[in-house]
Amino acid sequence: MATNRITGLGSSGLDIETLVKNLMKTESAQKDKLIQKKQKTEWTRTAFREINTSILALRTQAVNMKLSSSYKVFSATASDTAVLSATAGTVAQEGTYKITVDQLATSTQRKSTDTISKDLQSTADITDFDFHGKSFSLTFNGIQKTISWSDSEGVYANIDELQAGLQSKVDNVFGSNNVEVAKSGNQIILKPKDSTFKPNLLVTSGTTNDALSQLKMTSGQSYQISLDTKLQDLALKTGALTFNSDKLDFTINGTNFQIDKTKTIRDLMNTVNASTGADVTLSYDSALDKFIMKRDSAGEGASLAVSDNNGTDFLSKIGIADAGALTEGQNAIVDFTGPNGITMTNLEMSTNNFTLQGVNFNLLKADAGVEKTVTVTKNVDAIYNNIKSFVDKYNETLSAITTKYYEERDNDYQPLTDDQRESMTEDQITTWEKKAKSGILRSDMILGGIVNDLRNTMSNPVTGLSGSLDRLSAIGITSGDYSENGKLYINEAKLKQAISENLEEVTNIFTAAPADLQSSNLSGTIDVEGKDFQITLNGQQRTISLSGSYDLSSDAGKTSFVSELQSKINTAFGSGQIVASYSNNKLTIASNKGYTMTLNSGTTNDALSTLGFNNNDTYDSSKKGIVSKLYDRLIVGGSKLTTKAGASTSYYDTSNLGLELVRIATSITKMNTKLSDLEDRYYARFTAMETALSKLNSQSSWLSQQLGTSK
């Protein structure tokens, strides 16, 4: 409700606005505390989320370290790198692989049966044979030279003399075996002398008195085609292309192409090469002056069928469609012996890149009858670096958590109010808020629990391993002084020795995984009416009472059976703790978060035997490898942090702190309303006072006037 306000000095002589402002400061103190609480809660939520981000990064690293590819890293060394190269996969064996490359795999291809470019020739008969004082530039195989005549030479009687004179000029600058000057009637032809090697020839205008016009050639005229020439302008040795409705129409391996005549040769090649259906690569070999079309799939039987359609003739004009253009592909042929003694002779492969016994071979050249070797050894450095990267990420995450957990708190620094901010510089605000945020997570119970879980996981042994190595310290990974809060250090020499001599045991320390609890074969009808059994999970024991009869020979029966069992387990332990599933006639009960779990007989009518389990069947989490245990603990810790502070990606934050912020915001809104009403009341009272004083002053003035008049 709007209130008429008197501000400034009134009849009373009081500064009402200042008085009200001062009165409201006292009343606003509670609101300031709420705003400070809101800010502190937001800082706390952000700090928790930053910790959770670090935990997620370590969890991702742990996932990678669960994979055998982090430990099964091998180097493969070929005895003759000109013949083959090799890389070893995770299932490779250490030792020597023997291979003889008798034949390489080749792709079916089509190659132009003849060169396709027109000779570099005069466009009309030469009529003027006087070239004295003139010049032009000739480029051969990328090298440009000037062909020139002095003022005292260059007058020829006919085309024969011009041919001989020009040949002499060209030989002087390029040598006698590179460019041939020929003639056709009264026209000059320039072409490479070597018929098997076709470097480009290009003529450009001379720098002074141009000779090209007399040779009836144009500047930029070349011997080779340009891939950027439009199809409609393409001039081949076999003639211009024929179009149908301004398009080329042809088919390759059943895939039809229709290319507009305004497109370039390069456009056409890109379109063909991008087609997965055609499965070919079309290229132009400038050295041969021929088009080559290769099947992308190598080996025998990979045909290459082409045809021009609807009266167009691109494939024919470039010599690809000719019968003699086709060369069939062939398979690679090798003899192979693995380190396990298994031998294969005359082994045919449709590709030069294949995998045998965990090693990928890439054949480069045939060397029939000559045995080559590939030696596979552990890549100790790569395995070491994988483990080191994991330890470094662990230390980084642990440091992020312990820094916040032990960070000193100074209660003299609280979030700034708006009035405080107005009186400070930006640098002062930054410094103040840094101190106010310090220690915001000090001694937090969730962080403390996560730190303890991480330390215990990395220091405790892995039980059930068959070898002598069962903990990180046994392979050279130990924690430092207690003051370093569990930071790990690596003895490089000791770890590398363990990797080199006992890789399997090192791998088991990190990745060992006890099997989930699985029943014996279940089939037919299973009757669990009135039966029960007990599950002990992480020290907590619950009785699971069952009911019903289920036909496991039907999908509906299997689904109903697992659904009831899962529902009863969820009621006992909460969802997500234990997962039941049925597959291949066996029931599996898994500890979803990695806690130790034991199955025990029921208290009345035992269900275990009916379910295919034995009393005291146990899933022992202590038999899990380090990274598996760590992953489980990070899942639990991260879940607690998410419950506490939510995720930055959440559309609506229902975490504890998120809901707390909603409550604080609601309180601030109510407080704003309360303060606004109070301020209105203050102004109303002062306004009433001023009004009364004004009336009193008026009456006093009137009375004085009256008394004065009576005199």
Secondary structure as UniProt FT lines:
FT   TURN            11..12
FT   HELIX           16..66
FT   HELIX           68..70
FT   STRAND          74..78
FT   TURN            81..83
FT   STRAND          84..88
FT   TURN            90..91
FT   STRAND          95..103
FT   STRAND          106..111
FT   STRAND          120..121
FT   TURN            132..133
FT   STRAND          135..140
FT   TURN            141..142
FT   STRAND          143..148
FT   TURN            151..152
FT   HELIX           159..174
FT   TURN            176..178
FT   STRAND          179..184
FT   TURN            185..186
FT   STRAND          187..192
FT   STRAND          201..205
FT   HELIX           212..215
FT   TURN            219..220
FT   TURN            227..228
FT   HELIX           231..233
FT   STRAND          235..236
FT   TURN            237..238
FT   STRAND          239..240
FT   TURN            245..246
FT   STRAND          247..252
FT   TURN            253..254
FT   STRAND          255..260
FT   TURN            261..262
FT   HELIX           265..274
FT   TURN            276..278
FT   STRAND          280..285
FT   TURN            286..289
FT   STRAND          290..298
FT   TURN            300..301
FT   STRAND          306..308
FT   TURN            310..311
FT   HELIX           314..317
FT   TURN            318..319
FT   HELIX           323..325
FT   STRAND          326..327
FT   STRAND          332..337
FT   TURN            339..340
FT   STRAND          343..349
FT   STRAND          353..356
FT   TURN            357..358
FT   STRAND          359..363
FT   TURN            368..369
FT   STRAND          371..378
FT   HELIX           380..406
FT   TURN            411..412
FT   HELIX           418..422
FT   HELIX           426..437
FT   TURN            438..443
FT   HELIX           445..459
FT   TURN            463..464
FT   HELIX           472..475
FT   STRAND          477..479
FT   HELIX           482..484
FT   TURN            485..486
FT   STRAND          488..490
FT   HELIX           492..501
FT   HELIX           503..511
FT   STRAND          517..518
FT   STRAND          525..527
FT   TURN            529..530
FT   STRAND          532..537
FT   TURN            538..539
FT   STRAND          540..545
FT   STRAND          549..551
FT   TURN            552..553
FT   HELIX           555..573
FT   TURN            575..576
FT   STRAND          578..583
FT   TURN            584..585
FT   STRAND          586..591
FT   TURN            592..593
FT   STRAND          597..601
FT   HELIX           608..611
FT   TURN            615..616
FT   STRAND          617..619
FT   HELIX           621..623
FT   HELIX           626..645
FT   TURN            648..649
FT   HELIX           656..710
//
